[in-house]
Amino acid sequence: MVYAVVGAWLLLAVLVVTTWGRIATDRRWRTIVLVLVLAFSLAHQLLFATITEDAYIAFRYAGNIADGNGPVFNAGERVEGYANFLWLVLISLPKAAFGVGVEGAAVALGVVAALGSVLLTYFLVNRIAGLALPEGAEPRPALGIAAAMLTAGASGLAVYGPSGGEMPLFVLLLLSLCYALAARRPVVAGVLVAFAVMTRPDGLVAALLAGLWLVFAAARGRHSWWAPAGYALGALVFLAPWTAWRVTYYHHLLPTAVDARLSGTFGTRVAEGWHYLSDFSLVHQGFLLLALVAAVALLLRRGGPDREARSVIWLLFAVAAGLAVFAVLLGGDGSLSWRQLAPLPPLLAVASVSAYGVLTAVATAKPSPRPRAWPAGTRLVPVAAAGLAGIAVLVSMFSPEVLDRVREWQTRSAQLAEIGDWLADYLPPGSVISASSPGALSYRMGAQLLVVDVLGQTDDHIAREGRRERGVVTDYDYVVNLRRPTVAVPTGTGYTDGQRCGIDPVYAGKYQVATFQREGTSSWVAVYPRTEQAQTVVDDLDRSPEFRHVPCPS
């Protein structure tokens, strides 16, 4: 698949660079190239095709919604261990209506949303650049192809397209918000930003910045004061009842998924977040350099009749910067490929290409007797777009934080899913399981088993009252003595390559170690059954033809 993606990029790059003039003038040819860009994006996504751990948590919630248990992780326990409500509702609908599996629906919707984001960058760039064209000037829709190509090459969007998570939908909503503002549709923008907030907490950043942008535009006379008012009304129509329902249903304003990450000192979080942003910046230097050049060029060429187009570009830059600051304040996260910062490359690509279109709009419409040197000829845009997209693809393949880690995560998730199936098939319904990776494991165990997340994402007490140590929140005294799990699954990484007979000190005394070997392999798994139930649990699990109990040496 690696060679297929590289080949797809190379063919697309050669095609775009050599036929740029035809792309700019022939609509049919432009459509063909845009379809090829979407195909390149799809191939880039298929390179990864890995469902992330957090997505499995969402699947468990969505499955309970579809089955009539409500938005809960364990039936009867109202804990808001998610922060992507709109995504949960969307992926639960196919199962509720047609019996389609949540997992397949989520992957399909994510891929479609990622492709939609690539397509929308094409229209958004052309919309912004069109705002700067003098009356009677010919539009230049080929610029949108460059932005779409850059977005298709962005590794974050490609990783999270088929991940089963909400990030592709979030990126699509952010781009749609900017398009609605560029098209002077403030009420629609308010609705879209409400959906963004209901998809991820980061949407609050976009909501605030878009609102301030409209207020500033109204104060400068570019919009009426109805624009910010309509924007606020459009957002509140959805956000007000949703927030009221959340507080009534869960009895908390912040989800446990957010509260658990806000524990610990502010300084520690910022230090972790800065390291997170630094790693992202090192790998995405191409997008950042492109954005820097575009921003400096805009500052050097101020004034003119293109103020509205420039203001939309600055909004895109502001949203990207705001999301980066939000990630730093939250301390980043441990997900693949800098998930929190995945929207930045598409936003920066749109802003940068749009800036080029705006700054060259007048020169294109009316050639100057003394042309400025910085546009560097008609081939600048396709060559830069193709080159940066190629660099982004190389990042996908050779950065240890991208493809290598995705494959490692894929193996880990597959192993945890097998362990979850095993526990679901042989433990009595109603058994309580504690786990440090409640995603794939808990989803495959199904609703008949109750799961205690020892790291607090789906447990109110641990998230809000637990102790933060070495970047995680825990309360093992609460887990062992109050929740009293039937079985503890200490591994969060799948199988081990040998028998592990040691027991975690937090479980010692009230739990025993039971080790099982997967038949026909050198893979092992250790579980901790509660001492008074140990023999019964071991006998139940040993009934599996795929796992064989091997007692630890005395």
QUIWOPE-V337781 format. One record per residue. N is the residue number from 1. RES is the residue in one letter. PHI is phi in whole degrees, -180 to 180 (999 if undefined). Layout:
n:res:phi
N:RES:PHI
N:RES:PHI
//
This chain:
n:res:phi
1:M:999
2:V:-59
3:Y:-66
4:A:-65
5:V:-68
6:V:-62
7:G:-63
8:A:-62
9:W:-64
10:L:-62
11:L:-63
12:L:-65
13:A:-62
14:V:-62
15:L:-63
16:V:-66
17:V:-67
18:T:-79
19:T:-117
20:W:-58
21:G:-63
22:R:-71
23:I:-60
24:A:-70
25:T:-115
26:D:-112
27:R:-64
28:R:-64
29:W:-64
30:R:-63
31:T:-63
32:I:-61
33:V:-65
34:L:-63
35:V:-62
36:L:-67
37:V:-64
38:L:-64
39:A:-64
40:F:-62
41:S:-61
42:L:-64
43:A:-62
44:H:-61
45:Q:-67
46:L:-67
47:L:-59
48:F:-100
49:A:45
50:T:-130
51:I:-82
52:T:-87
53:E:-61
54:D:-63
55:A:-63
56:Y:-66
57:I:-63
58:A:-62
59:F:-61
60:R:-66
61:Y:-63
62:A:-63
63:G:-62
64:N:-68
65:I:-62
66:A:-64
67:D:-85
68:G:90
69:N:-87
70:G:89
71:P:-77
72:V:-132
73:F:-85
74:N:-113
75:A:-56
76:G:91
77:E:-111
78:R:-88
79:V:-129
80:E:-89
81:G:-87
82:Y:-138
83:A:-138
84:N:-137
85:F:-54
86:L:-61
87:W:-64
88:L:-58
89:V:-63
90:L:-63
91:I:-79
92:S:-84
93:L:-62
94:P:-59
95:K:-71
96:A:-64
97:A:-90
98:F:-128
99:G:78
100:V:-72
101:G:-61
102:V:-61
103:E:-61
104:G:-64
105:A:-64
106:A:-66
107:V:-64
108:A:-63
109:L:-65
110:G:-65
111:V:-64
112:V:-62
113:A:-65
114:A:-65
115:L:-65
116:G:-63
117:S:-65
118:V:-60
119:L:-65
120:L:-69
121:T:-61
122:Y:-60
123:F:-71
124:L:-67
125:V:-61
126:N:-65
127:R:-67
128:I:-66
129:A:-62
130:G:-66
131:L:-65
132:A:-93
133:L:-74
134:P:-64
135:E:-60
136:G:89
137:A:-77
138:E:-79
139:P:-67
140:R:-125
141:P:-69
142:A:-63
143:L:-59
144:G:-61
145:I:-62
146:A:-63
147:A:-66
148:A:-64
149:M:-65
150:L:-63
151:T:-66
152:A:-63
153:G:-84
154:A:-64
155:S:-69
156:G:-61
157:L:-65
158:A:-67
159:V:-63
160:Y:-91
161:G:-56
162:P:-94
163:S:-81
164:G:83
165:G:-95
166:E:-88
167:M:-59
168:P:-60
169:L:-64
170:F:-63
171:V:-62
172:L:-60
173:L:-69
174:L:-63
175:L:-66
176:S:-65
177:L:-59
178:C:-65
179:Y:-65
180:A:-62
181:L:-69
182:A:-65
183:A:-89
184:R:60
185:R:-123
186:P:-66
187:V:-67
188:V:-61
189:A:-60
190:G:-63
191:V:-64
192:L:-65
193:V:-71
194:A:-62
195:F:-63
196:A:-64
197:V:-65
198:M:-75
199:T:-95
200:R:-150
201:P:-60
202:D:-58
203:G:-61
204:L:-62
205:V:-63
206:A:-64
207:A:-62
208:L:-66
209:L:-67
210:A:-65
211:G:-63
212:L:-64
213:W:-61
214:L:-68
215:V:-63
216:F:-63
217:A:-64
218:A:-67
219:A:-66
220:R:-88
221:G:87
222:R:-81
223:H:-133
224:S:-80
225:W:-72
226:W:-67
227:A:-59
228:P:-65
229:A:-67
230:G:-64
231:Y:-61
232:A:-63
233:L:-65
234:G:-60
235:A:-73
236:L:-69
237:V:-55
238:F:-101
239:L:-72
240:A:-64
241:P:-67
242:W:-64
243:T:-64
244:A:-62
245:W:-65
246:R:-59
247:V:-64
248:T:-69
249:Y:-79
250:Y:-103
251:H:67
252:H:-145
253:L:-82
254:L:-97
255:P:-63
256:T:-62
257:A:-61
258:V:-86
259:D:-60
260:A:-63
261:R:-82
262:L:-89
263:S:-72
264:G:88
265:T:-81
266:F:-62
267:G:-61
268:T:-65
269:R:-62
270:V:-65
271:A:-62
272:E:-66
273:G:-67
274:W:-66
275:H:-64
276:Y:-61
277:L:-67
278:S:-64
279:D:-63
280:F:-61
281:S:-64
282:L:-62
283:V:-83
284:H:-109
285:Q:-61
286:G:-62
287:F:-65
288:L:-68
289:L:-66
290:L:-59
291:A:-66
292:L:-63
293:V:-61
294:A:-64
295:A:-65
296:V:-64
297:A:-63
298:L:-64
299:L:-68
300:L:-77
301:R:-115
302:R:-83
303:G:89
304:G:101
305:P:-83
306:D:-103
307:R:-62
308:E:-65
309:A:-62
310:R:-61
311:S:-65
312:V:-66
313:I:-62
314:W:-64
315:L:-63
316:L:-59
317:F:-61
318:A:-65
319:V:-64
320:A:-61
321:A:-65
322:G:-63
323:L:-64
324:A:-64
325:V:-64
326:F:-59
327:A:-63
328:V:-65
329:L:-65
330:L:-86
331:G:89
332:G:69
333:D:-152
334:G:-96
335:S:-76
336:L:-67
337:S:51
338:W:53
339:R:-54
340:Q:-60
341:L:-103
342:A:-59
343:P:-70
344:L:-63
345:P:-57
346:P:-61
347:L:-64
348:L:-69
349:A:-64
350:V:-63
351:A:-63
352:S:-70
353:V:-66
354:S:-62
355:A:-61
356:Y:-60
357:G:-62
358:V:-69
359:L:-72
360:T:-107
361:A:-63
362:V:-67
363:A:-63
364:T:-71
365:A:-73
366:K:-141
367:P:-56
368:S:-90
369:P:-66
370:R:-125
371:P:-63
372:R:-75
373:A:-81
374:W:-66
375:P:-64
376:A:58
377:G:89
378:T:-72
379:R:-89
380:L:-59
381:V:-65
382:P:-64
383:V:-66
384:A:-64
385:A:-64
386:A:-65
387:G:-66
388:L:-68
389:A:-63
390:G:-65
391:I:-62
392:A:-63
393:V:-66
394:L:-62
395:V:-60
396:S:-56
397:M:-91
398:F:-110
399:S:-72
400:P:-64
401:E:-88
402:V:-114
403:L:-62
404:D:-60
405:R:-71
406:V:-63
407:R:-67
408:E:-62
409:W:-65
410:Q:-63
411:T:-64
412:R:-61
413:S:-65
414:A:-63
415:Q:-70
416:L:-64
417:A:-64
418:E:-64
419:I:-65
420:G:-63
421:D:-61
422:W:-62
423:L:-64
424:A:-64
425:D:-77
426:Y:-123
427:L:-96
428:P:-64
429:P:-55
430:G:92
431:S:-64
432:V:-105
433:I:-119
434:S:-102
435:A:-151
436:S:-96
437:S:-131
438:P:-85
439:G:-78
440:A:-58
441:L:-59
442:S:-70
443:Y:-64
444:R:-76
445:M:-73
446:G:80
447:A:-73
448:Q:-74
449:L:-111
450:L:-91
451:V:-121
452:V:-104
453:D:-84
454:V:-71
455:L:-99
456:G:90
457:Q:-62
458:T:-116
459:D:-132
460:D:-59
461:H:-62
462:I:-66
463:A:-62
464:R:-99
465:E:-127
466:G:-74
467:R:-100
468:R:-94
469:E:-135
470:R:51
471:G:86
472:V:-128
473:V:-107
474:T:-144
475:D:-158
476:Y:-71
477:D:-62
478:Y:-64
479:V:-64
480:V:-73
481:N:-99
482:L:-109
483:R:-78
484:R:47
485:P:-62
486:T:-66
487:V:-138
488:A:-105
489:V:-108
490:P:-74
491:T:-84
492:G:-115
493:T:-122
494:G:91
495:Y:-76
496:T:-108
497:D:-93
498:G:-163
499:Q:-72
500:R:-115
501:C:-101
502:G:-76
503:I:-120
504:D:-60
505:P:-54
506:V:-69
507:Y:-104
508:A:-61
509:G:100
510:K:-101
511:Y:-135
512:Q:-119
513:V:-96
514:A:-129
515:T:-110
516:F:-132
517:Q:-106
518:R:-75
519:E:-56
520:G:77
521:T:-135
522:S:-102
523:S:-94
524:W:-127
525:V:-141
526:A:-113
527:V:-127
528:Y:-115
529:P:-79
530:R:-63
531:T:-54
532:E:-72
533:Q:-115
534:A:-60
535:Q:-64
536:T:-65
537:V:-64
538:V:-62
539:D:-62
540:D:-63
541:L:-70
542:D:-75
543:R:-72
544:S:-68
545:P:-74
546:E:-97
547:F:-128
548:R:-118
549:H:-71
550:V:-124
551:P:-60
552:C:-71
553:P:-60
554:S:-80
//
